[in-house]
């Protein structure tokens, strides 16, 4: 059984972390299902064009619509598990409070940046959405005329979930600075390559602990 990258206990912070994980995992699963559906759609488009000269109508439009979902829906889950790409040459050698302080400052910078992104993407969605317009949209896809506001809405929603996850991790690292535990809860621990591979394999097979 793979060891989870995020330690848990009975504290309020850990309970909130596990509650948020349920929503993040659901969105991450939905993102994977969308990717699989798009692969099937692409295969159907290629085979239909090659064998029957009947490509899927508006194939590019559908890809553009669902791309925003599978790109952004799993952001919070990835952040929770520490799955993003990061440089650990320096912080991999740190231990204790010095590590928690660096991680705290890093998360603080990320939450400030994400706040700007939430504001910007929400404004972008509002420019596309309009109750008085057909399909509630001021813009649409070129081929099928699909409204673009649903794809634009998922971005600020996903960014808001990422903001909430970062806020939990900021709390976690702040708590770690104060208490200096060996394995703080609600934040991903730094893993070596073998442990990370085992964790990812356990996540895929459903054996992750």
FISE-636638 format. One record per residue: residue in one letter; x, y, z of N, C-alpha, C, O, CB in turn. Coordinates in steps of 0.02 Angstrom, whole numbers, plus 50000, padded with zeros to 5 digits. Glycine has a CB too. Layout:
<recs>
AXYZXYZXYZXYZXYZ/...
</recs>
This chain:
<recs>
X500424994050000500005000050000500445006250000500905006850040499525000150061/X500295010749955500685016949951500555021550010499995021750036500545020549885/X501065025150030500995029950085500755036550057501035039050008501655030750123/X500245039450088499975045750064500495051250071500885051350118499335047650101/X500495055850023500955061450025500745066650076501125071150092501025064649957/X500125066150101499855071150147499665067750213499185063950216499235074650116/X500045069050266499875066050331499195068550357499005074250342500415067550382/X498845064350394498195066150423498195064550497498565060250520497625062450386/X497765067950535497645066350605496935068550622496515069350576498165069850651/X496785069550685496105071150706495995078650718495485080550746495935067350769/X496475082850698496395090050708495865092850661495695089750611497065093650699/X495615098850677495115102050634495395103350565495045102550515494875108650666/X496035105450561496345106750497496335100450453496175100850394497055109250506/X496515094850482496535088550444495835086450422495755083750368496865083150485/X495345087550464494655085750446494415089950387494085087450341494175086550506/X494565096450388494385100850332494755098650269494475098750214494535108250350/X495385096850277495785094550221495465088450188495415088150127496505092850243/X495255083550228494955077550200494265078950169494075075750120494895072150253/X493895083650198493255085550170493345088750102492985087250055492875090250218/X493835093250096493975096550032494225091549981494085092249921494485102150041/X494585086450004494855081449958494305077749921494395075749864495285076449997/X493725076749953493175073249921492955076949858492865073849805492585072449968/X492875083449863492675087449805493235087649753493105086949693492495094649826/X493855088449775494415088749729494505082149692494645082049632495055090449767/X494405076549727494475069949695493925068849644494045066049591494455064449748/X493315071149660492765070349613492895074249549492795071649494492105072849645/X493135080449556493285084449496493875081449457493875081649396493435091649516/X494355078749493494925075649459494705069449420494935068249365495465073749510/X494255065549450493985059649415493585061849354493655058849300493545055549462/X493175066949362492785069549305493245071949249493105071049190492315075249327/X493805075049268494285077249219494575071349180494645071749119494855081149253/X494725065949214494975059949180494465056949134494625054649079495195054849231/X493835057049155493295054449112493225058649049493125055948995492625054249150/X493285065149056493245069648998493825068348950493725068248889493255077049021/X494415067148977494995065648933494855059248895494985058848834495645064948975/X494605054148929494455047748896493925048748842493975045848787494215042448947/X493405052648857492875053948808493145057548747492945056148691492305058048841/X493605062348758493895065848701494345061348659494385062148598494295071848726/X494685056648691495085051748653494625047648609494775046448550495485047148701/X494055045448638493575041548598493295045748541493205043348486493005038948643/X493155052148556492885056548504493395057648449493215057748390492685063348535/X494035058448468494565059348417494635053048374494715053548313495235060948451/X494605047248406494645040948367494055040348319494145038348262494665034948414/X493465042048343492865041848300492935046748242492745045148185492235043448340/X493205052648255493295057648203493785055248150493665056048090493545064148234/X494345052348171494845049948124494575044148082494645044048021495485047848161/X494275039248116494015033348081493435035248034493385032847978493785028048131/X493005039648059492445041848017492675045447955492405044547901491975046248056/X493195049747963493455053347905493805048647856493745049347795493945058847928/X494185043747884494575039347842494145034147807494245032947747495105035847884/X493675031147843493295025447816492665027547779492485024747728493125020647871/X492315032647807491665034447780491625041547753491115043747726491145033647834/X492185045147760492195052247740491675056247779491365060847752492085052947665/X491575054347843491075057647886491415059547952491325055948002490465052947898/X491775064947955492075067048019491535069348067490975070848047492595072648007/X491715069648131491245071948182491115079448172491585083348170491535070648253/X490475081448165490335088548155490565092748215490425091048272489575089648142/X490915098148200491125102648253491625099648301491625101248360490535104948291/X492045095048276492525091648320492965096648358493055095948419492965086848279/X493235101548323493675106448355493285110348408493555111948461493965111248303/X492655111948394492245115748443492175111848508492245114748562491555117248414/X492035105348503491945101248563492605100648602492605100848664491685094248545/X493155099848566493805099448599493945105848637494175105748695494365098048548/X493815111648606493935118048639493505118848701493725121548752493805123748590/X492875116448697492425117048754492675113048814492685115448870491725114748735/X492865106748801493035102348857493765102848879493945100348932492885095248837/X494175105948838494885106548857494965110548921495375108848963495275109848800/X494575115948927494625120048988494465115949049494765116949102494155126148983/X493985111349043493785107349101494345102649124494535102649182493155103349086/X494625098749076495115093849099495785096949115496195094049151495215088449047/X495915102949090496545106449107496525109349177497005108849214496695111949056/X495945112349196495915116149258495575112449316495695114049374495565122549246/X495135107549301494735104549354495165100849406494965100349464494235099749324/X495735098249386496155094449433496695098449468497125095549501496465088949397/X496685105049460497225109149489497275108449565497815107449592497115116449471/X496695109049599496705108749672496935101949697497315101549745496005110349700/X496715096649664496925089849684497675089049674498015086249717496545084549642/X497935091549618498655091049605499055094949658499575092649681498815093749535/X498805100849677499135104749728499125101249795499615101349832498815111649734/X498565098149812498505094649876499005088849881499295087749934497785091949884/X499095085349825499545079549826500265081349812500705076949812499305074449775/X500405087749799501085089749783501315087149716501905085649707501555087349837/X500845086549669500995083549604501265088449553501445086349498500405080349577/X501285094849568501545099749521502305099349516502635096749561501325106849541/X502565101849462503295101849451503615107349494503385113049492503475102949376/X504125105649531504465110549573505195108749579505385102949573504125110949642/X505605113749593506325112749602506455111549676506275115649719506735118849576/X506775105849692506885104049762507625103149778507805099949828506505097649778/X508055106049736508775105349749508965108449816509365105649854509185108549692/X508675114249831508835117749893508385115449950508625113450003508775125349883/X507725115749939507275114249995507275106850013507075104950068506565116449978/X507505102549967507555095449983508065094050038508055088750068507735091549921/X508515098750050509035097950101508825101250168509165100450218509695101050078/X508265104850167508045108350227507635103750272507335098850249507635114450209/X507625105350336507235101550384506945106450436507225111850447507675096050419/X506405104550466506125108350522505855115150501505595116050446506645109250574/X505915119950547505615126550537505865130150475505485133850443505725130750597/X506505129350459506765132750399506385130550337506245134550293507515131450391/X506225124050333505845121450276505135124050277504875126150226505845113750276/X504815124150337504115126350341504065133850324503575135950294503835125050411/X504565137750343504545144950327504595146050252504225150050224505125148650364/X505055142450219505125143150146504485140950111504255144250065505725138950121/X504195135350134503575132950103503005137950115502595139150071503385125950132/X502975140750175502455145750191502505151750144501995154050117502515147950264/X503105154250134503195160050090503025158350018502745162449981503915162550094/X503195152249997503025150049929502275149649919502015151949868503345143149915/X501915146749968501185146349963500875153249966500375154549932500905141850018/X501155157650006500895164450010500945167949943500475171349922501275168450063/X501505167249909501585170149842501075167149794500775170649754502305169049816/X500985160549798500515157149753499795159449765499415160349717500565149649761/X499615160549828498925162549842498795169649819498245171349798498775161849918/X499305173949823499235180749796499155180549720498735184149693499845185049816/X499555176449686499505175849614498825172849594498525175149546500075171449587/X498605167849631497955164649615497385169449626496885169149589497855158449658/X497435173949675496925178949686496845183349625496285184949604497085183349748/X497395185349595497385189349534497065185449477496675188149438498095191649515/X497245178949472496975174749419496225173649427495865173549377497335168049417/X495985172749488495275172049499494905178249476494395177749441495125170649574/X495155184049494494845190349474494845191049398494335192849368495205196349506/X495415189749366495465190549294495025185649255494695187649207496175189649273/X495015179349275494625174349239493875175349251493475174049206494825167249260/X493685177749310492985179249323492755185149279492205185049252492865180849397/X493175190149273493015195849229492955193549157492515195949120493555201349236/X493385188949136493355186349068492705182549057492405182949003493965181649054/X492485178749107491845175249102491265180149096490805179149056491745170649162/X491275185449136490725190249136490675193749068490125195649048490825195449191/X491225194649034491205197748968490875193148917490635195448865491915199548944/X490855186648932490555181848885489835180348902489455178348858490955175448885/X489635181148965488965179048988488485184948988488665190449008489005176049058/X487875183648963487365188948961486685185648957486525182248908487485193748901/X486255186749008485595183949009485175186148949484745182448926485235185849074/X485305192148924484895194848870485095192248801484735193348753484935202348870/X485655188848796485905186348732485655179248719485495175648766486665186648729/X485635177248656485455170248640485955165548674486565166648673485455169048563/X485685160148704486105155248740486495158448798486985155648822486585151848692/X486275164448819486595168148874487325169848859487715170948905486555164048938/X487505170048796488205170748779488305176348728487925177048681488485164248751/X488815180348739488995185648692489475183048638489585186348587489325191448729/X489755177048648490185174148597490055166648592489785163648638490925175448614/X490245163748537490115156648524490655153748480491055157448451489415155748491/X490675147148476491175143748434491025144948360490465146548341491195136248450/X491535144148320491485145948249491035141148210490625143348170492175146248218/X491105134648222490765129648180490045128448202489575129848165491145123148182/X489955125948263489285124148288488925129848323488335129348338489335118348334/X489285135148338488985140748374488845139148447488365141748476488345142748341/X489265134848477489175133148548489345139148592489845142548579489625127048567/X488935140548642489105146048688489765144648724489885138948745488545147248740/X490175149748732490835148848762490845150148837491345148648870491325153348728/X490305152948865490335154748936490415148748982490725149449035489725158548954/X490135142648967490255137049013490995135349020491245134049075489885130848990/X491365135448963492075133948966492455139449003492945138149038492365133148895/X492225145648995492555151249030492375151449104492755154249144492365157748997/X491805148549123491615148449193492025143449234492175144749292490875146749200/X492195137749203492545132649241493225135049265493485132649315492635126349198/X493525139949229494195142249248494185146049315494565144249359494485146849193/X493765151149324493755154449390493515149849446493725150549503493315160649388/X493055145049430492835140349481493415135949503493525135049563492255135949454/X493785133349455494365129149472494905133149508495215130549554494655125949409/X495005139349487495495143549520495285145149592495705145749637495595150049481/X494635145949603494385147149671494505141149716494675141849774493635148949669/X494415135149688494555129049727495295128549742495495126449796494315122849689/X495715130349693496435130449705496605135449760497025134149802496815132049641/X496275141249759496385146349811496225143549879496595144649927495965152649797/X495665139949884495465137049948495985131849971496145131550030494775133749943/X496225127849925496735122849942497375126249966497685124050015496895118249883/X497575131549932498175135249952498085138350021498555138650061498345140649901/X497475140750035497335143550101497415138250156497675139750210496625146650104/X497185132150142497265126650189498005125150200498225123950256496895120450165/X498395125150146499105123650152499475129350187499965128150223499405122450084/X499255135550176499555141150213499435140250288499875141450328499265147850189/X498825138150306498655136650375499105130950400499375131350456497915134750382/X499175125850360499585120150380500305121850393500595119650442499535114750329/X500605125650348501305127550357501385132650413501895132550448501595130350292/X500895137050422500925141650479500905137850544501265139450591500345146550475/X500485132750547500445128450607501095124650617501315123750673499845123450601/X501405122550562502035118950566502595123450593503025121150631502235116050497/X502595129750572503095134450597503025135250673503525135750709503035141350562/X502405135350696502285136350768502455130150809502765130650862501565138450780/X502255124150784502325118050823502945113950804503185109950844501715113750815/X503205115050743503785111450717503695103850722504115100450752504405113550755/X503155101050693503075093750695503515090350643503765093650598502335091850683/X503615083950651504025080350602503655079750535503975080250483504195073350629/X502995078750537502595078050476501955082150484501455079450509502435070450462/X501955088450465501355092650472500775090050429500885087350375501515099850453/X500175090950455499585088450419499355093450367499525099350369499015087050469/X498965090950319498635094950266499115098050216498915102250176498235100450298/X499745096050218500235098350169500625092250143500745087550182500715103750199/X500825092250080501195086450053501905086350078502235091450081501195086549977/X502135080450097502835079750117503275078950055503045076550003502915073650165/X503895080950062504375079950006504565072650004504775069750054505015084550016/X504475069549945504615062449936505195061449888505305065449842503995058749912/X505555055949899506065054249849505725051149788505115049949789506595049349879/X506115049849736505825047449673505455040849682504915039849653506375046749620/X505735036249721505425029749730504765030249768504275027049749505895025049768/X504745034349821504125035149859503585038549818503005036749822504265039249923/X503785043549777503305047049736503015042449683502415042649669503625053149703/X503435038149654503195033449604502715028449635502215026649604503785029749572/X502865026149696502425021449730501755024749747501235021549741502745018749794/X501775031049767501165034649783500725035549721500115034649724501325041449813/X501045037449665500665038349603500375031849578499805031749553501105041449550/X500745026449585500495019949564499905017849608499415015049584501055014649567/X499955019149674499405017549719498795021649704498235019149711499615018649790/X498885027949684498305032149666497945029449606497325029349604498535039249652/X498325027149556498025024449495497655017949509497115016849483498565023349441/X497955013549549497655006949562497125007049616496765002149625498195002049580/X497065012649652496575013149706496825010449771496425009549818495955009549686/X497475009049776497755006249838498085011349881498415009649930498235000849822/X498005017749864498345023049901498055023549972497445023749981498275029849865/X498495023850021498285024150090498285031050117498115032050175498715019950131/
</recs>
